[in-house]
Amino acid sequence: MSYEKKFAIGLMSGTSLDGVDLVYVCFEKRDDYFFEILEAKTYSYSEEWKNKLQEAFHQSENKIKQLDIEYGNYLGNLINLFITDYQIDTIDFIASHGHTIFHKPDEGITLQIGNGKEISRITSQKIVCDFRTQDVNFGGQGAPLVPIGDQLLFTDYEYCLNLGGFANISFEYNDDRIAFDICPVNIVMNHYVQKIGMEYDDKGKLASEGKINFQLLKELNNLEFYNDDKPKSLGYEFVVAIVFPMIDKYNLSVKDILSTFVEHVVFQISSKIKLSGELLITGGGTFNTFLIDKLKKSIQNRIVIPNEQIIEFKEALIFAFLGLLRLDNQVNCLKSVTGAKKDHSSGQIYGP
């Protein structure tokens, strides 16, 4: 299918709660897909919204339903602000990832709040959202969803690695796209840095000053999750139930925790990279130069760091692309990635 240009807004809110990433992007389809990011901005969360989203994990079903509406209202107003800020006048659709509260696909559960009807009502635009639920209903993990974008938009790279709240990777293997979450990254490191009043470890400076605790490192690397080869994804539940208690029992300084955890992340990523070719790295963790330098020493692949716009907004871009594929009724969820019973076109559509 070829078509004239389509203009879309994509939204992404990650587990690290940095804020909401918004992109305004133009897509064009000839033999291949092409994109151009026209505008992009991250709107930081207020402390109130950070607390609401962090606490939602512990709330009752009714309170989460209320928060779904409230957060949809928040996103709708944020989109309108973005449209005003950049004087955007042509929009074919908006695609929203929402914010993940629960992700337990092995129990048939995944929940991203940010009510699509509410976003559509406030923006008066067509909304595509809730990309994960159908895949979980088809027996899949509902994640990662970005690999279809890696496959069709970033074809020049052997591997696409994202360093966000979690590290995830995608690549071609035996004519299939393979992808999975590797390990937690920023969701753990930011948690400990915030205990000393900082948002994040700028360029990995604190980690570089710490010492590796090899007993903790061994325990982290021996987690059962890393030995499981089936399609898999990680959620906040895993970190709260397993990772934090494991780290906390050692009573280490924040610097030593960070240094040890960077070593863990590098070990886990390196163990998954077995093919030659270029490795594209995006996500907030790309700015952790201590981590990137260690990774460069651990693998033979040439590491490609793209421009800041792609580093920071690749996931929001690809969720816009998922919306495009959904509206064209094209596959946007790959069974080879999620373990679902079939490839499918996923996402709920609201509005005009």
C-alpha positions in Angstrom: 0.0 0.0 0.0 1.3 3.4 -1.0 -0.2 6.7 0.1 0.4 10.4 0.4 2.0 11.6 3.6 0.3 10.9 6.9 0.8 13.2 9.9 0.6 11.8 13.4 1.3 12.5 17.0 2.9 9.7 19.1 3.0 9.6 22.9 5.1 7.5 25.2 5.3 7.4 29.0 8.0 5.0 30.3 8.5 3.2 33.6 11.2 5.6 34.7 8.6 8.4 35.0 10.8 11.0 33.3 7.7 12.5 31.6 5.6 12.1 28.5 7.4 12.1 25.2 5.5 13.5 22.3 6.5 13.6 18.6 4.8 15.1 15.6 5.9 12.9 12.7 5.2 12.6 8.9 5.1 9.1 7.4 5.2 8.2 3.7 4.9 4.8 2.2 6.3 3.9 -1.2 8.1 0.5 -1.5 9.3 1.1 2.1 8.2 3.3 5.0 9.9 6.7 5.5 9.5 9.1 8.4 10.4 12.6 9.4 10.1 13.8 13.0 8.8 17.4 12.6 8.6 18.3 16.3 9.3 16.6 19.6 9.2 17.5 23.3 9.2 15.8 26.7 6.8 17.2 29.2 8.1 16.4 32.7 5.7 15.0 35.3 4.8 17.1 38.3 5.6 15.5 41.7 1.8 15.0 42.1 1.6 13.0 38.9 4.8 11.0 39.6 3.3 10.0 43.0 -0.1 9.1 41.5 1.5 6.9 38.8 3.9 5.3 41.3 1.1 4.6 43.8 -1.4 3.3 41.2 0.3 -0.1 41.4 -1.1 -0.4 45.0 -4.6 1.1 44.4 -8.0 -0.6 44.3 -9.6 -1.5 41.0 -12.1 1.4 41.3 -9.4 3.9 42.0 -7.4 2.7 39.0 -10.5 3.1 36.8 -10.8 6.6 38.0 -7.1 7.3 37.4 -7.5 5.9 33.9 -10.0 8.7 33.1 -8.1 11.3 35.0 -4.8 10.4 33.2 -6.6 10.4 29.8 -7.8 13.9 30.6 -4.2 14.8 31.5 -2.8 13.4 28.3 -5.5 15.1 26.2 -4.7 18.5 27.6 -1.0 17.8 27.2 -1.5 17.0 23.5 -3.5 20.2 23.1 -0.6 22.1 24.7 1.8 20.4 22.3 -0.3 21.3 19.3 -0.5 24.9 20.5 3.2 25.1 21.3 4.2 24.0 17.8 1.2 25.4 15.9 0.4 22.0 14.5 -2.6 22.2 12.1 -2.6 18.8 10.2 -3.2 15.7 12.2 -4.5 12.4 10.8 -4.4 10.5 14.1 -2.8 10.3 17.5 -1.3 7.1 18.9 -0.8 6.7 22.7 1.1 4.0 24.6 -0.4 5.1 27.9 1.3 4.4 31.2 1.8 0.8 32.3 0.4 0.0 35.8 0.4 -3.8 35.6 2.2 -6.1 33.3 1.9 -9.8 34.2 1.3 -11.4 30.8 1.8 -15.0 32.1 -1.3 -14.4 34.2 -3.1 -12.8 31.2 -2.9 -9.3 32.7 -1.6 -6.1 31.3 -2.9 -2.6 32.0 -1.9 0.8 30.4 -4.0 3.7 31.7 -4.8 6.8 29.7 -8.4 6.5 28.5 -8.6 6.7 24.7 -12.2 8.0 24.7 -11.2 10.8 27.0 -8.2 11.7 25.0 -10.3 11.8 21.8 -13.0 13.9 23.5 -10.5 16.5 24.6 -8.4 16.7 21.4 -11.3 16.0 18.9 -8.9 13.7 17.1 -8.8 10.0 16.2 -6.9 8.1 18.9 -5.2 4.7 18.6 -4.2 3.2 22.0 -4.2 0.0 24.1 -1.8 -1.9 21.9 -0.9 -4.6 24.4 -4.2 -6.2 25.5 -5.1 -8.1 22.3 -1.6 -9.7 22.2 -1.9 -10.9 25.8 -5.4 -12.3 24.9 -3.7 -14.2 22.0 -1.3 -15.8 24.5 1.5 -13.3 23.9 3.6 -11.2 26.2 2.1 -7.9 24.9 5.7 -6.7 24.6 8.0 -5.6 23.3 6.0 -3.7 20.6 8.8 -1.5 19.2 10.4 -4.3 17.1 8.0 -3.9 14.1 9.3 -0.3 13.9 12.9 -1.5 14.2 12.2 -3.9 11.4 10.5 -1.5 9.0 12.0 1.9 9.9 15.6 1.1 11.1 16.6 -1.6 8.7 20.3 -0.6 8.5 21.2 -2.1 11.9 21.8 -5.6 13.0 20.6 -4.9 16.5 18.4 -2.2 18.0 18.9 -1.7 21.7 16.8 0.6 23.9 18.0 1.6 27.3 15.0 2.9 29.2 13.4 1.7 32.4 14.3 -1.7 31.0 16.8 -2.8 28.3 15.2 -4.4 25.3 16.7 -5.6 22.1 15.5 -6.7 18.6 17.2 -8.3 15.6 16.5 -10.6 12.7 17.2 -14.3 13.2 16.3 -17.1 10.8 14.0 -14.7 8.9 12.1 -13.8 12.0 12.2 -10.6 14.1 13.3 -11.6 17.6 13.0 -9.3 20.5 12.8 -9.4 24.3 13.4 -7.4 27.5 16.9 -8.1 28.7 17.1 -6.6 32.2 16.0 -3.6 34.3 18.1 -0.4 33.8 17.0 3.1 34.7 14.0 1.9 36.7 16.5 0.5 39.3 19.3 3.1 39.0 17.0 6.1 39.2 15.3 4.5 42.3 18.5 4.6 44.3 19.7 7.9 43.0 16.4 9.5 44.0 17.1 8.4 47.6 19.9 11.0 47.7 17.9 13.7 46.1 18.9 13.4 42.5 16.7 12.5 39.5 19.3 10.4 37.7 23.0 9.6 37.6 24.3 12.2 35.1 26.6 10.4 32.6 27.1 7.6 35.2 29.4 9.7 37.3 28.3 8.3 40.6 28.5 4.7 39.2 32.0 5.4 38.0 33.0 6.3 41.6 31.6 3.2 43.2 33.0 -0.3 43.7 31.5 -3.5 42.3 30.1 -5.9 44.9 30.8 -9.2 43.2 28.5 -11.3 45.5 25.5 -9.1 44.6 26.6 -9.1 40.9 26.7 -12.9 40.9 23.3 -13.1 42.6 21.8 -10.6 40.1 23.2 -12.5 37.1 21.9 -15.8 38.4 18.2 -14.6 38.4 16.0 -17.2 36.9 14.6 -14.8 34.4 17.9 -14.7 32.5 17.9 -18.4 31.9 14.4 -18.5 30.3 14.6 -18.5 26.5 10.9 -18.2 25.6 9.5 -14.8 24.6 9.6 -12.7 27.7 9.1 -9.2 29.1 9.6 -7.4 32.4 7.4 -5.2 34.5 7.7 -3.1 37.6 6.4 -6.1 39.6 9.6 -8.0 38.9 11.7 -5.1 40.2 9.7 -4.5 43.4 9.4 -8.2 44.3 12.8 -9.5 43.4 15.5 -6.9 42.4 15.0 -4.2 45.1 15.0 -6.8 48.0 18.1 -8.5 46.6 20.0 -5.2 46.5 18.7 -3.8 49.7 19.9 -6.7 51.9 23.5 -5.8 51.1 23.2 -2.3 52.7 25.6 -0.8 50.1 26.2 2.9 49.3 24.4 4.3 46.4 27.6 4.6 44.4 28.4 0.9 45.0 24.9 -0.1 44.0 25.1 1.9 40.8 28.5 0.6 39.9 27.4 -3.0 40.5 24.2 -2.6 38.6 25.9 -1.1 35.6 28.2 -4.1 35.5 25.1 -6.3 35.7 23.4 -4.5 32.8 26.6 -4.6 30.6 27.0 -8.4 31.3 23.4 -9.2 30.4 23.4 -7.1 27.2 26.8 -8.5 26.1 25.6 -12.1 26.6 22.7 -11.5 24.2 24.7 -10.1 21.3 26.1 -12.9 19.2 25.9 -11.6 15.6 28.2 -9.2 13.9 26.9 -5.9 12.5 26.0 -2.5 13.9 24.2 -1.9 17.2 21.9 1.1 17.4 21.4 2.3 20.9 18.5 4.7 22.0 16.7 5.6 25.2 17.7 7.7 28.2 20.4 5.2 29.2 22.4 6.2 26.1 23.4 9.3 28.0 25.1 7.2 30.7 28.6 7.4 29.2 30.0 5.2 31.9 27.6 2.4 30.9 28.2 2.9 27.2 32.0 2.9 27.5 31.8 -0.4 29.5 29.6 -1.9 26.8 32.0 -0.8 24.0 34.7 -2.8 25.8 32.5 -5.8 26.2 31.3 -6.4 22.6 32.9 -6.4 19.2 30.0 -4.7 17.4 30.2 -1.1 16.2 28.0 0.9 18.4 25.9 3.7 16.7 24.6 6.5 18.8 22.1 8.5 16.7 21.1 12.1 17.1 19.4 13.2 20.4 16.0 13.3 18.8 16.1 9.6 17.8 17.7 8.7 21.2 15.0 10.4 23.2 11.9 9.9 21.0 12.4 6.7 19.1 9.7 4.9 21.2 7.2 7.7 20.8 7.9 7.7 17.0 7.3 3.9 16.8 4.1 4.1 18.7 2.9 6.6 16.2 4.0 4.0 13.5 2.0 1.3 15.3 -1.0 3.5 15.1 -0.4 4.0 11.4 -0.2 0.2 10.8 -3.3 -0.4 12.9 -5.4 2.1 10.9 -4.2 0.5 7.7 -5.1 -2.9 9.2 -1.4 -4.0 8.8 0.4 -6.3 11.2 1.9 -4.3 14.1 2.4 -7.2 16.6 4.7 -10.1 15.7 4.2 -13.6 17.2 8.0 -14.2 16.8 8.5 -11.4 19.3 5.7 -11.8 21.8 4.9 -15.5 21.6 1.3 -14.9 20.6 -0.5 -17.5 18.5 -0.5 -15.3 15.4 0.7 -12.0 13.9 -2.0 -9.4 14.3 -3.0 -5.7 14.1 -3.5 -4.5 17.6 -4.9 -1.3 19.1 -8.2 0.3 20.0 -9.5 3.1 17.9 -11.6 6.0 19.3 -13.0 9.2 17.8 -13.8 10.6 14.4 
